[in-house]
Amino acid sequence: MSRTSPFPLEPGPTSPPPIERIAWVEVPGRPLTAGAASLLRHLGGDPDSLETEELRLDDLLTPAGRRQVDEALARGGDSSEFTVQVGQVDLTLELRDSRWFDLSVHVVPDGDGPATCTATAVDLGAALNAEYALAQKTERLELVLEGTQLGMWDWNPQTGAVQFNERWAQMLGHDLSEIPFNLGSWQSRVHPDDLDACFADIQAHIEERTPAYENVHRMRHKDGSWVYILDRGKVVRRDGDGNAVRFTGTHTDITAQKRAELEAKEATRAKSMFLATMSHEIRTPLNGVLGLLQVLEGTELSTEQRELLSMITHSGEHLLVLINDILDLTKIEAGELALDWQPTDVGPLIESTASLFTELARNKGVDLVAESSIDDGRRFVTDPHRLRQILVNLVSNAVKFTDQGRVELRARLGDDGEAAQLVFTVVDSGKGILDTAAIWDGFRQEDATISRTHGGTGLGLTISRQLAVLLGGTIEVSSVVGRGSTFELRLPAEAAATTGPEAASVEPALDAAIAHLRVLVAEDNPINQRVASGMLRRLGLTATMVENGREALRACVESPFDLVLMDIHMPEMDGLEATVELTERLGCHCPRIVALSADVSEQGAADCRAAGMSGFLEKPFRLADLEAVLREAAAALD
């Protein structure tokens, strides 16, 4: 940076300006022999420092100033005494502010040695030095802006006057000379879809509802493309009435970052779509396998056949768990996992979770204990399906990695010092965990042999922790190698509204109602037709079968039905289109329609609700799931 004075020498004030008189011998560094203490004090230094080190003129001069003195002395020659006007020089002591002096030097040559120089340094005044200090700060700011590649804008909201710097224009592919200095230069280039949000954020800051202005929007480049701009600013001056009169800020080109973000989102979306498609393709035949096994279970079988049937069913259900783990993780990562908040009785949920592992624990010789100290009948608002999923994962791991001793599943009420909490604890006497941090990483297991020995995706704990966060809680683990592990799940204990005494059991009445339900099944896959009809027969019902949505529409128009089990993906007319048609044609006489689908994505479920369906039965479904749908349909008829 040049330190040559940018200011012309102006007449001083009426009072004499400060003058420093100094002397030095013309040797390298130009050590001062007189006036050092006074000059040092003038520059804000400590004269006492001269006791330990000398003050040299060259140390006070900038490189440009040293050249200026060298050139002035050279003009006088070296044969006789002379006086030379050096001009304005900038003297700086270490990192303190600079001061400008008008310097004249009287030189006395010495034929046998260095010349002696005496000088008069006239302080050019506080105003000039302050102006130069401001110029220095401005220049430093410009260098910073140049280095950070920020575009600058300065706007007066009262007059509409706007100023931009060169970088502001360059971001959009223009020279500054091509940009009119008015608000329209900015407004006309902002993407129409982003403009309202920009003005809303600007107005919020002008009205002092936000401490600063910040907005990300697209602006049109000269080549027609769109540039993503991070726009930040602040009102720096207001008039006496509080009106903003100076609003200044910066533009940062974040196109590369934004494109990377959008590409990452698109990659996540594509992955989600791929996994959803694969899930659908796998679930459809798996529905046939597991469904027919349940139909077969209702036939006369030998003991050996039942054992083989149980093994096949277990293998199929294990495959379904693996598919669900992968799909759930994908949904969570994409932010697409919706929760179903409803009043939940913790006691039965604990018991049903433990019952899934009773036989496995017994076969291993492990005691499985499930207890709840929460009063029976008290209900709390949560998502019971996701809570059960977490507990199933924790208990499954505990039983899997415990070869002797016991596994405990307990529920109680606790608090975190501020609010009541539901506390679920799973304790085992298994092998313990060496690296408790690694278990939460679904793609890295503490021991690579685990998946070979025990199977599974290794995603269970990863999903459980993320589900706990979605439910507003936490999971913590403590473990001692060789002694076992303790997992503690804490969730908010939001009590559900009481609904008064429970009504008398209606099970017998519902059973009778189910037996008289008129059911239509719309399913194009012959195997899944067989699954649905076989399960319905086990529940005492005979259903009408059709192969597509058009046939379902015709059947419902010609005959009354209480329930339609509607596949989504069918030829000629799919299930969604058929549902819309049925709703429009039959109105209040339209039967209850429940989706049969292997598409378990949130979007798939949302599409079914939007079409007018009353429920969703995901493939593969169990006999108990189908029975629950029938009970809901029977209850809706009352």
TORROLO-390336 format. One record per residue (C-alpha): x negated, y, z; residue number from 1. Coordinates in Angstrom, 1 decimal. Each point is the difference from the previous one (the first is absolute). Layout:
BEGIN
{{X Y Z} NUM},
...
***
This chain:
BEGIN
{{0.0 0.0 0.0} 1},
{{-1.4 3.4 -0.9} 2},
{{-0.6 2.3 2.9} 3},
{{-0.7 3.2 -2.1} 4},
{{2.2 2.8 1.3} 5},
{{3.1 0.3 -2.1} 6},
{{0.7 3.5 1.3} 7},
{{-1.2 3.4 -1.2} 8},
{{-1.8 2.2 2.6} 9},
{{2.6 2.4 1.3} 10},
{{-0.5 3.2 2.1} 11},
{{-0.1 -0.8 3.7} 12},
{{2.1 1.4 2.7} 13},
{{-0.6 3.4 1.5} 14},
{{-1.8 -1.5 3.0} 15},
{{-3.5 -1.3 -0.8} 16},
{{0.0 -3.7 -0.9} 17},
{{-2.1 -2.4 2.1} 18},
{{-3.6 -0.1 -1.1} 19},
{{-2.6 -2.7 0.8} 20},
{{-3.7 0.7 -0.5} 21},
{{-2.2 -3.1 -0.5} 22},
{{-3.6 -0.8 -1.0} 23},
{{-1.8 -3.1 -1.2} 24},
{{-3.2 -1.2 -1.6} 25},
{{0.4 -1.2 -3.6} 26},
{{-0.8 -3.7 0.6} 27},
{{2.1 -3.1 -0.6} 28},
{{3.3 0.2 2.0} 29},
{{-0.6 3.8 0.8} 30},
{{-0.1 -0.3 3.8} 31},
{{1.3 3.3 1.6} 32},
{{-2.6 1.9 2.0} 33},
{{2.3 2.8 1.1} 34},
{{3.8 0.5 0.5} 35},
{{0.7 -3.7 0.3} 36},
{{1.8 0.2 3.4} 37},
{{2.3 2.9 -1.2} 38},
{{0.8 -1.7 -3.3} 39},
{{0.6 -3.3 1.7} 40},
{{2.5 1.6 2.4} 41},
{{1.7 1.8 -2.9} 42},
{{0.6 -3.4 -1.7} 43},
{{1.4 -1.6 3.2} 44},
{{-3.1 -1.8 1.1} 45},
{{-1.8 -0.3 3.3} 46},
{{-3.2 2.2 0.2} 47},
{{-1.3 -2.3 2.7} 48},
{{-0.5 -2.7 -2.6} 49},
{{-3.0 2.0 -1.4} 50},
{{-2.0 -1.1 3.0} 51},
{{-0.2 -3.5 -1.5} 52},
{{0.2 0.5 -3.7} 53},
{{-0.6 2.8 -2.5} 54},
{{2.7 1.6 -2.1} 55},
{{-0.7 -0.1 -3.8} 56},
{{1.8 2.2 -2.5} 57},
{{0.1 -2.8 -2.6} 58},
{{2.0 -2.2 2.5} 59},
{{2.6 2.8 0.1} 60},
{{0.2 0.4 -3.8} 61},
{{1.9 -2.2 -2.4} 62},
{{-2.0 -1.4 -3.0} 63},
{{1.5 2.8 -2.1} 64},
{{-1.1 2.6 2.6} 65},
{{-3.6 -1.4 0.1} 66},
{{-0.2 0.3 -3.8} 67},
{{1.3 3.5 0.2} 68},
{{-2.7 1.1 2.5} 69},
{{-2.7 -1.8 -1.9} 70},
{{1.0 1.7 -3.3} 71},
{{0.1 3.5 1.7} 72},
{{-3.4 -0.4 1.6} 73},
{{-1.5 -1.2 -3.3} 74},
{{1.2 3.2 -1.7} 75},
{{-2.2 2.1 2.2} 76},
{{-3.3 -1.7 -0.9} 77},
{{-2.8 -0.7 2.5} 78},
{{-2.5 2.9 -0.3} 79},
{{1.6 2.8 1.9} 80},
{{2.5 0.9 2.6} 81},
{{3.6 0.2 -1.2} 82},
{{3.7 0.0 1.0} 83},
{{2.6 -2.2 -1.8} 84},
{{3.8 -0.2 0.2} 85},
{{1.0 -3.7 0.4} 86},
{{3.7 0.7 0.0} 87},
{{2.8 -2.0 1.7} 88},
{{-1.0 -3.2 1.6} 89},
{{1.9 -2.5 2.2} 90},
{{-1.6 -0.8 3.3} 91},
{{1.3 -3.1 1.8} 92},
{{-1.1 -1.5 3.4} 93},
{{0.5 -3.8 -0.1} 94},
{{3.7 -0.7 -0.5} 95},
{{1.3 3.4 1.2} 96},
{{1.9 2.4 -2.3} 97},
{{-2.0 1.8 -2.6} 98},
{{-0.7 3.8 0.1} 99},
{{-0.9 2.2 -2.9} 100},
{{-2.9 2.5 0.2} 101},
{{-1.4 2.5 -2.3} 102},
{{-3.8 -0.7 0.2} 103},
{{-2.9 2.3 -1.0} 104},
{{-3.6 -1.0 0.6} 105},
{{-3.3 2.0 0.3} 106},
{{-3.0 -2.1 -0.9} 107},
{{-3.6 0.7 1.0} 108},
{{-2.4 -2.3 -1.9} 109},
{{-3.2 -1.3 1.6} 110},
{{-2.7 -0.8 -2.4} 111},
{{-1.5 -2.7 2.3} 112},
{{3.3 -1.6 1.2} 113},
{{3.8 0.0 -0.2} 114},
{{1.9 3.2 -0.3} 115},
{{1.9 1.5 3.0} 116},
{{3.7 0.8 -0.6} 117},
{{2.3 2.2 1.9} 118},
{{3.7 0.1 -0.9} 119},
{{3.2 1.8 0.8} 120},
{{3.1 -2.1 0.0} 121},
{{3.3 2.0 -0.1} 122},
{{3.1 -2.0 1.1} 123},
{{2.6 0.5 -2.7} 124},
{{2.9 0.0 2.4} 125},
{{2.5 -2.2 1.7} 126},
{{2.7 0.5 -2.7} 127},
{{-2.4 -1.1 -2.8} 128},
{{-1.2 -2.9 2.0} 129},
{{3.6 -1.1 0.8} 130},
{{0.9 0.3 -3.6} 131},
{{-2.9 -2.2 -1.0} 132},
{{0.8 -2.5 2.7} 133},
{{3.5 -0.3 -1.5} 134},
{{-1.5 -0.4 -3.4} 135},
{{-2.2 -2.8 1.3} 136},
{{3.0 -1.8 1.6} 137},
{{2.0 0.4 -3.2} 138},
{{-2.9 -1.4 -2.0} 139},
{{-0.3 -2.9 2.4} 140},
{{3.7 -0.7 -0.2} 141},
{{-0.2 0.0 -3.8} 142},
{{-2.8 -2.5 0.1} 143},
{{1.9 -2.2 2.3} 144},
{{3.1 0.1 -2.2} 145},
{{-2.2 -0.7 -3.0} 146},
{{-1.4 -3.0 1.7} 147},
{{3.3 -1.4 1.2} 148},
{{1.7 0.7 -3.4} 149},
{{3.0 1.8 1.6} 150},
{{2.3 2.2 -2.0} 151},
{{0.9 3.2 1.8} 152},
{{3.2 2.0 -0.2} 153},
{{1.1 3.2 1.8} 154},
{{3.6 1.1 -0.1} 155},
{{2.0 3.0 1.3} 156},
{{3.6 -1.3 0.5} 157},
{{1.3 3.5 0.2} 158},
{{-1.4 1.3 -3.4} 159},
{{-0.4 -3.4 -1.7} 160},
{{-3.6 0.9 -0.8} 161},
{{-2.2 -3.1 -0.4} 162},
{{-3.7 -0.6 -0.4} 163},
{{-1.8 -3.2 -1.0} 164},
{{-3.6 -1.0 -0.2} 165},
{{-1.8 -1.6 -3.0} 166},
{{0.2 -3.5 1.6} 167},
{{3.8 0.3 0.4} 168},
{{0.3 0.4 -3.8} 169},
{{-2.6 -2.6 -0.8} 170},
{{1.9 -2.7 1.9} 171},
{{2.8 0.4 -2.6} 172},
{{-2.4 0.1 -2.9} 173},
{{0.1 3.8 -0.5} 174},
{{-2.3 3.0 0.1} 175},
{{1.0 2.6 2.6} 176},
{{0.5 2.5 -2.9} 177},
{{2.9 -2.2 -1.3} 178},
{{1.9 0.1 3.3} 179},
{{2.4 3.0 0.7} 180},
{{-0.3 1.2 3.6} 181},
{{3.6 -0.6 1.0} 182},
{{2.0 -2.6 1.9} 183},
{{1.4 -1.3 -3.2} 184},
{{-3.5 -1.3 -1.0} 185},
{{0.3 -2.4 2.9} 186},
{{3.7 -0.7 0.0} 187},
{{0.2 -0.8 -3.8} 188},
{{-2.7 -2.6 0.4} 189},
{{1.4 -1.9 3.0} 190},
{{1.9 -3.2 -0.8} 191},
{{3.8 0.8 0.1} 192},
{{0.6 -3.0 2.4} 193},
{{-2.6 1.5 2.5} 194},
{{1.0 3.7 -0.1} 195},
{{2.8 0.0 2.5} 196},
{{-2.1 -1.7 2.7} 197},
{{-2.8 2.5 -0.7} 198},
{{2.2 3.0 0.5} 199},
{{1.5 -1.7 3.1} 200},
{{-3.4 -0.4 1.6} 201},
{{-1.1 3.5 -1.0} 202},
{{3.2 1.5 1.5} 203},
{{-0.4 -2.0 3.2} 204},
{{-3.5 1.5 0.6} 205},
{{1.0 3.5 -1.0} 206},
{{2.8 -0.2 2.6} 207},
{{-2.6 -1.3 2.6} 208},
{{1.7 -3.4 0.3} 209},
{{-3.3 -1.7 -0.8} 210},
{{-3.5 1.0 1.1} 211},
{{-1.4 -0.4 -3.6} 212},
{{1.2 -0.8 -3.5} 213},
{{-0.8 -3.3 -1.6} 214},
{{1.5 -1.8 -3.0} 215},
{{-1.0 -2.6 -2.5} 216},
{{1.4 0.6 -3.5} 217},
{{-0.7 -0.5 -3.7} 218},
{{-1.1 2.8 -2.3} 219},
{{-0.2 -0.2 -3.8} 220},
{{-3.5 -0.1 -1.5} 221},
{{-0.8 1.8 -3.2} 222},
{{-0.2 -3.4 -1.8} 223},
{{3.6 -0.8 1.1} 224},
{{-0.9 -2.4 2.8} 225},
{{1.0 0.4 3.7} 226},
{{-2.6 0.9 2.7} 227},
{{0.8 -0.8 3.6} 228},
{{-0.8 3.0 2.2} 229},
{{-0.4 0.2 3.7} 230},
{{1.2 3.6 0.7} 231},
{{-0.8 1.5 3.4} 232},
{{0.4 3.6 1.2} 233},
{{0.7 2.4 2.8} 234},
{{1.6 3.4 0.5} 235},
{{-3.0 2.1 1.1} 236},
{{1.7 3.4 0.2} 237},
{{3.5 1.4 0.8} 238},
{{1.3 3.5 0.0} 239},
{{1.5 1.8 2.9} 240},
{{3.4 -1.7 -0.5} 241},
{{-1.6 -3.4 0.0} 242},
{{0.3 -0.5 -3.8} 243},
{{-2.8 -2.1 -1.6} 244},
{{-2.1 2.3 -2.2} 245},
{{-3.0 -2.3 -0.6} 246},
{{0.3 -3.7 -0.5} 247},
{{-3.2 -1.7 -1.0} 248},
{{-1.0 -3.6 -0.6} 249},
{{-1.8 -2.7 -2.0} 250},
{{0.6 -2.6 -2.6} 251},
{{-1.7 -3.4 0.1} 252},
{{0.2 -2.4 -2.9} 253},
{{0.9 -3.3 1.5} 254},
{{1.0 -1.7 -3.2} 255},
{{-2.5 -2.8 0.3} 256},
{{1.1 -0.8 3.6} 257},
{{3.6 0.2 -0.9} 258},
{{-0.4 -2.3 -3.0} 259},
{{-1.9 -2.5 2.2} 260},
{{2.8 0.2 2.5} 261},
{{2.7 -0.5 -2.6} 262},
{{-1.9 -2.9 -1.6} 263},
{{-0.3 -1.6 3.4} 264},
{{3.7 0.3 0.6} 265},
{{0.7 -1.4 -3.5} 266},
{{-2.3 -2.9 0.8} 267},
{{1.8 -0.7 3.2} 268},
{{3.3 0.3 -1.8} 269},
{{-1.2 -2.4 -2.7} 270},
{{-1.2 -2.4 2.6} 271},
{{3.3 0.1 1.9} 272},
{{1.9 -0.6 -3.3} 273},
{{-2.3 -2.9 -0.9} 274},
{{0.4 -1.6 3.4} 275},
{{3.7 0.6 0.0} 276},
{{0.3 -1.7 -3.4} 277},
{{-2.2 -2.9 1.1} 278},
{{2.0 -0.3 3.2} 279},
{{3.2 -0.2 -2.0} 280},
{{-1.5 -2.6 -2.4} 281},
{{-1.2 -2.1 3.0} 282},
{{3.1 0.4 2.1} 283},
{{2.4 -1.1 -2.7} 284},
{{-1.3 -3.6 -0.3} 285},
{{-0.8 0.0 3.7} 286},
{{3.7 0.7 0.6} 287},
{{0.7 -3.1 -2.0} 288},
{{-2.5 -2.1 2.0} 289},
{{1.0 1.1 3.5} 290},
{{3.7 0.2 -0.8} 291},
{{0.2 -3.5 -1.4} 292},
{{-1.9 -1.3 3.0} 293},
{{2.7 1.5 2.2} 294},
{{2.7 -1.6 -2.1} 295},
{{-1.9 -3.3 0.1} 296},
{{-0.1 0.3 3.8} 297},
{{3.7 -0.3 0.1} 298},
{{0.0 -3.4 -1.7} 299},
{{-0.6 -3.5 1.5} 300},
{{-3.7 -0.5 0.4} 301},
{{-2.2 -2.5 1.7} 302},
{{-2.3 1.0 2.8} 303},
{{-3.1 -0.1 -2.2} 304},
{{1.8 2.1 -2.7} 305},
{{1.0 2.6 2.6} 306},
{{-3.7 0.2 1.2} 307},
{{-1.1 0.5 -3.6} 308},
{{2.7 2.6 -0.6} 309},
{{-1.1 1.9 3.1} 310},
{{-3.6 0.0 -1.2} 311},
{{1.0 1.3 -3.4} 312},
{{2.3 2.7 1.5} 313},
{{-2.8 1.1 2.4} 314},
{{-2.4 0.3 -3.0} 315},
{{2.5 2.0 -2.0} 316},
{{0.7 2.4 3.0} 317},
{{-3.8 0.4 0.5} 318},
{{-0.3 1.1 -3.6} 319},
{{2.8 2.5 0.5} 320},
{{-1.7 1.5 3.0} 321},
{{-3.2 0.5 -2.1} 322},
{{2.0 1.8 -2.7} 323},
{{1.8 2.2 2.5} 324},
{{-3.3 1.0 1.7} 325},
{{-1.5 1.2 -3.3} 326},
{{3.2 1.8 -1.0} 327},
{{0.5 1.7 3.4} 328},
{{-3.6 1.3 0.0} 329},
{{0.5 1.4 -3.5} 330},
{{3.2 1.7 1.1} 331},
{{-1.6 1.5 3.1} 332},
{{-3.0 1.3 -2.0} 333},
{{2.3 1.6 -2.5} 334},
{{2.2 1.6 2.7} 335},
{{3.0 -1.9 -1.3} 336},
{{0.9 -2.1 3.1} 337},
{{3.4 1.1 1.3} 338},
{{1.0 -0.8 3.6} 339},
{{3.5 -1.1 1.1} 340},
{{0.6 1.6 3.4} 341},
{{2.7 -1.6 2.1} 342},
{{0.9 -0.9 3.6} 343},
{{-2.1 -3.1 1.0} 344},
{{0.3 -2.4 2.9} 345},
{{-3.6 -0.9 0.9} 346},
{{0.7 -3.2 1.9} 347},
{{1.5 -2.1 -2.8} 348},
{{-2.7 1.3 -2.4} 349},
{{-2.7 -1.2 2.4} 350},
{{1.6 -3.4 0.3} 351},
{{0.6 -0.5 -3.7} 352},
{{-3.6 1.0 -0.8} 353},
{{-1.4 -2.5 2.5} 354},
{{2.3 -2.7 -1.3} 355},
{{-1.7 0.1 -3.4} 356},
{{-3.3 -1.3 1.6} 357},
{{1.4 -2.3 2.7} 358},
{{-0.6 -3.2 -2.0} 359},
{{-3.5 1.1 -1.3} 360},
{{-1.1 0.9 3.5} 361},
{{1.3 -3.3 1.4} 362},
{{-1.8 -2.0 -2.6} 363},
{{-3.2 1.8 0.9} 364},
{{0.5 -0.6 3.7} 365},
{{0.3 3.8 0.6} 366},
{{2.6 1.4 2.4} 367},
{{2.0 2.8 -1.6} 368},
{{1.8 2.4 2.4} 369},
{{2.4 2.7 -1.0} 370},
{{1.4 2.4 2.7} 371},
{{1.7 3.4 0.1} 372},
{{0.4 2.1 3.1} 373},
{{2.3 2.4 -1.8} 374},
{{3.6 -0.3 1.1} 375},
{{2.2 -2.1 -2.2} 376},
{{2.3 2.0 -2.2} 377},
{{-2.1 3.1 -0.1} 378},
{{-0.6 1.1 -3.6} 379},
{{-2.6 2.3 -1.5} 380},
{{-0.2 1.7 -3.3} 381},
{{-2.7 -1.6 -2.3} 382},
{{-0.3 -2.0 -3.2} 383},
{{0.6 -3.6 1.4} 384},
{{-1.2 -1.6 -3.2} 385},
{{-3.4 1.8 0.0} 386},
{{-0.3 -0.4 3.8} 387},
{{0.5 -3.7 -0.4} 388},
{{-2.5 -0.1 -2.8} 389},
{{-2.6 1.5 2.2} 390},
{{0.7 -2.4 2.9} 391},
{{0.0 -3.0 -2.4} 392},
{{-3.4 1.0 -1.3} 393},
{{-1.4 0.4 3.6} 394},
{{1.5 -3.2 1.3} 395},
{{-1.0 -1.9 -3.1} 396},
{{-3.6 1.0 0.4} 397},
{{0.0 -0.8 3.7} 398},
{{1.3 -3.5 -0.6} 399},
{{-2.2 -0.5 -3.0} 400},
{{-3.3 0.8 1.9} 401},
{{0.9 -1.6 3.3} 402},
{{-0.8 -3.7 0.3} 403},
{{0.7 -0.4 3.7} 404},
{{1.6 2.0 2.8} 405},
{{2.9 2.3 -0.6} 406},
{{1.4 2.8 -2.1} 407},
{{2.3 2.6 1.6} 408},
{{2.4 2.5 -1.7} 409},
{{1.4 2.5 2.5} 410},
{{2.1 3.2 -0.3} 411},
{{0.4 2.7 2.6} 412},
{{0.8 3.7 0.4} 413},
{{-3.0 2.2 0.6} 414},
{{-1.0 3.6 -0.6} 415},
{{-3.0 2.1 -1.3} 416},
{{0.3 2.6 2.8} 417},
{{2.6 2.0 -2.0} 418},
{{2.6 -2.3 -1.6} 419},
{{1.4 -3.5 0.5} 420},
{{-1.4 -2.7 -2.3} 421},
{{0.7 -3.5 -1.0} 422},
{{-3.1 -2.1 0.8} 423},
{{-0.5 -3.4 -1.7} 424},
{{-3.0 -2.0 1.1} 425},
{{-1.4 -3.2 -1.7} 426},
{{-2.6 -1.8 2.1} 427},
{{-1.9 -3.1 -1.0} 428},
{{-2.7 -2.2 1.5} 429},
{{-1.7 -0.6 -3.4} 430},
{{-3.5 0.5 -1.4} 431},
{{0.0 3.8 0.4} 432},
{{-1.1 2.7 -2.5} 433},
{{-3.6 1.1 -0.4} 434},
{{0.6 3.1 -2.2} 435},
{{3.4 1.4 0.9} 436},
{{-0.4 2.8 -2.5} 437},
{{-0.3 -2.3 -3.0} 438},
{{3.4 -1.7 0.6} 439},
{{1.9 3.0 -1.2} 440},
{{-1.7 -0.1 -3.4} 441},
{{2.2 -2.2 -2.2} 442},
{{-2.8 -0.6 -2.5} 443},
{{-2.7 -0.9 2.5} 444},
{{0.2 -2.8 2.6} 445},
{{-2.1 -0.4 3.1} 446},
{{-0.9 -3.5 -1.2} 447},
{{0.1 -1.0 -3.6} 448},
{{0.9 -3.6 0.9} 449},
{{3.3 1.1 1.5} 450},
{{1.9 0.1 -3.2} 451},
{{-1.3 -3.4 -0.9} 452},
{{0.8 -1.5 3.4} 453},
{{3.3 1.7 0.8} 454},
{{1.2 1.4 -3.4} 455},
{{1.9 3.2 -0.5} 456},
{{-0.8 3.3 -1.8} 457},
{{-1.6 1.6 3.1} 458},
{{2.4 3.0 -0.5} 459},
{{2.3 -0.7 2.9} 460},
{{-1.7 2.2 2.6} 461},
{{-0.7 2.8 -2.6} 462},
{{3.7 0.1 -0.8} 463},
{{1.0 -0.3 3.7} 464},
{{-2.1 3.1 1.0} 465},
{{1.4 2.0 -2.9} 466},
{{3.6 -1.0 0.8} 467},
{{-0.6 0.9 3.6} 468},
{{-1.0 3.5 -1.1} 469},
{{3.1 0.3 -2.2} 470},
{{2.1 -1.0 3.0} 471},
{{-1.7 2.8 2.0} 472},
{{-2.2 -2.3 2.1} 473},
{{-3.4 -1.5 0.4} 474},
{{-1.7 -3.4 0.2} 475},
{{-3.1 -0.5 2.2} 476},
{{-2.1 -3.1 0.6} 477},
{{-2.4 -1.2 2.7} 478},
{{-1.9 -3.2 -0.2} 479},
{{-2.6 -2.1 1.7} 480},
{{-1.8 -2.6 -2.2} 481},
{{0.8 -3.5 1.4} 482},
{{2.8 1.2 2.2} 483},
{{2.7 1.4 -2.2} 484},
{{1.6 3.2 -1.3} 485},
{{2.7 2.4 0.9} 486},
{{2.0 2.1 -2.5} 487},
{{2.2 2.8 1.3} 488},
{{2.7 1.6 -2.2} 489},
{{1.5 3.3 1.3} 490},
{{3.1 1.5 -1.7} 491},
{{2.2 2.9 1.0} 492},
{{2.9 -1.2 2.2} 493},
{{2.9 2.0 -1.4} 494},
{{3.1 -1.4 1.6} 495},
{{2.9 -0.7 -2.4} 496},
{{3.4 1.4 0.8} 497},
{{2.2 -2.4 2.0} 498},
{{3.0 -1.3 -1.7} 499},
{{2.0 -1.3 3.0} 500},
{{0.8 -3.6 0.8} 501},
{{-0.7 -2.6 -2.6} 502},
{{3.0 -1.1 -1.9} 503},
{{1.1 -3.6 0.3} 504},
{{-1.7 -2.4 -2.3} 505},
{{1.4 -0.1 -3.5} 506},
{{-2.0 -2.9 -1.2} 507},
{{2.9 -2.4 -0.4} 508},
{{2.0 2.6 -1.8} 509},
{{-2.9 0.8 -2.3} 510},
{{-0.6 -3.7 -0.7} 511},
{{3.6 -0.3 -1.1} 512},
{{-0.3 3.1 -2.2} 513},
{{-3.2 -1.2 -1.6} 514},
{{1.7 -3.2 -1.0} 515},
{{2.6 2.0 -2.0} 516},
{{-2.4 2.4 -1.7} 517},
{{0.3 0.2 -3.8} 518},
{{-3.6 0.2 -1.2} 519},
{{-1.4 0.7 -3.5} 520},
{{-3.7 -0.6 -0.8} 521},
{{-1.5 1.8 -3.0} 522},
{{-3.4 -1.7 -0.7} 523},
{{-1.7 -0.8 -3.3} 524},
{{-2.6 -2.5 1.3} 525},
{{1.5 -3.5 0.1} 526},
{{-2.2 -1.1 2.9} 527},
{{1.0 3.0 2.1} 528},
{{3.6 -0.7 -0.9} 529},
{{-0.4 -3.4 1.5} 530},
{{-1.6 1.5 3.1} 531},
{{2.8 2.4 0.6} 532},
{{2.8 -2.5 -0.7} 533},
{{-1.7 -2.7 2.2} 534},
{{-0.5 2.4 2.9} 535},
{{3.6 1.2 -0.2} 536},
{{1.2 -3.6 0.0} 537},
{{-2.0 -0.6 3.2} 538},
{{1.9 2.9 1.5} 539},
{{3.3 -1.4 -1.2} 540},
{{0.6 2.2 -3.0} 541},
{{0.4 -0.6 -3.7} 542},
{{-1.0 2.9 -2.2} 543},
{{0.7 1.1 -3.6} 544},
{{-3.2 0.2 -2.1} 545},
{{-0.7 2.4 -2.9} 546},
{{-3.2 0.6 -1.9} 547},
{{-0.2 3.8 -0.6} 548},
{{1.5 3.3 1.0} 549},
{{2.5 0.1 -2.9} 550},
{{1.5 -3.3 1.1} 551},
{{0.1 1.2 3.6} 552},
{{1.9 3.1 -1.1} 553},
{{2.5 -2.1 -1.9} 554},
{{0.5 -2.5 2.9} 555},
{{0.7 2.8 2.5} 556},
{{2.5 1.7 -2.2} 557},
{{1.8 -3.3 -0.6} 558},
{{-0.1 -1.4 3.5} 559},
{{-0.3 1.5 3.5} 560},
{{-3.3 -0.7 1.9} 561},
{{-1.0 1.0 3.6} 562},
{{-3.8 -0.2 -0.6} 563},
{{-2.2 0.2 -3.1} 564},
{{-3.6 -1.2 0.3} 565},
{{-1.6 1.9 -2.9} 566},
{{-3.4 -0.7 -1.5} 567},
{{-1.7 3.1 -1.2} 568},
{{-2.0 -1.1 -3.1} 569},
{{2.4 -1.7 -2.4} 570},
{{0.5 0.0 -3.8} 571},
{{2.8 1.9 -1.8} 572},
{{0.9 2.1 3.0} 573},
{{-2.2 0.2 3.1} 574},
{{1.3 0.0 3.6} 575},
{{-0.3 3.8 0.5} 576},
{{2.0 0.8 -3.1} 577},
{{2.6 -2.6 0.9} 578},
{{0.3 1.5 3.5} 579},
{{0.6 3.5 -1.3} 580},
{{2.6 -1.3 -2.5} 581},
{{1.8 -2.0 2.7} 582},
{{0.1 3.0 2.4} 583},
{{1.4 2.3 -2.7} 584},
{{2.6 -2.5 -1.3} 585},
{{1.3 -1.5 3.3} 586},
{{-0.5 2.9 2.4} 587},
{{1.2 -0.9 3.5} 588},
{{0.8 -3.5 -1.2} 589},
{{-3.6 -0.7 -0.9} 590},
{{-1.4 -3.0 1.9} 591},
{{-3.0 0.3 2.2} 592},
{{-3.2 -0.3 -2.1} 593},
{{-3.3 -1.2 1.4} 594},
{{-3.2 0.0 -2.0} 595},
{{-1.9 -3.3 -0.6} 596},
{{-3.5 1.2 -1.0} 597},
{{-3.6 -0.9 0.2} 598},
{{-0.9 3.7 -0.4} 599},
{{-0.5 0.9 3.6} 600},
{{-1.5 3.5 -0.6} 601},
{{1.6 3.0 1.7} 602},
{{0.9 1.4 -3.4} 603},
{{1.7 -3.3 -0.9} 604},
{{2.1 0.2 3.1} 605},
{{0.8 3.7 -0.6} 606},
{{1.2 -0.8 -3.5} 607},
{{2.3 -2.6 1.3} 608},
{{1.5 2.4 2.6} 609},
{{0.4 2.7 -2.7} 610},
{{1.9 -2.4 -2.3} 611},
{{2.5 -0.6 2.8} 612},
{{-1.2 -3.3 1.5} 613},
{{0.8 -0.7 3.6} 614},
{{-3.0 -2.2 0.9} 615},
{{-3.2 -1.5 -1.2} 616},
{{-1.0 -3.7 0.3} 617},
{{-3.6 -0.4 -1.0} 618},
{{-1.3 -3.2 -1.7} 619},
{{-0.9 -2.4 1.3} 620},
{{2.7 0.0 2.6} 621},
{{0.8 -2.4 2.8} 622},
{{3.3 -1.7 0.8} 623},
{{0.2 2.3 3.1} 624},
{{-0.4 3.1 -2.1} 625},
{{2.8 -1.1 -2.3} 626},
{{2.2 -0.8 2.9} 627},
{{-0.6 3.5 1.5} 628},
{{1.1 1.6 -3.4} 629},
{{3.2 -2.1 0.1} 630},
{{0.7 1.0 3.6} 631},
{{-0.4 3.7 -1.0} 632},
{{2.4 -0.5 -2.9} 633},
{{2.5 -1.7 2.1} 634},
{{-0.2 2.7 2.7} 635},
{{0.5 2.7 -2.7} 636},
{{3.3 -1.6 -1.0} 637},
{{1.6 0.6 3.4} 638},
***
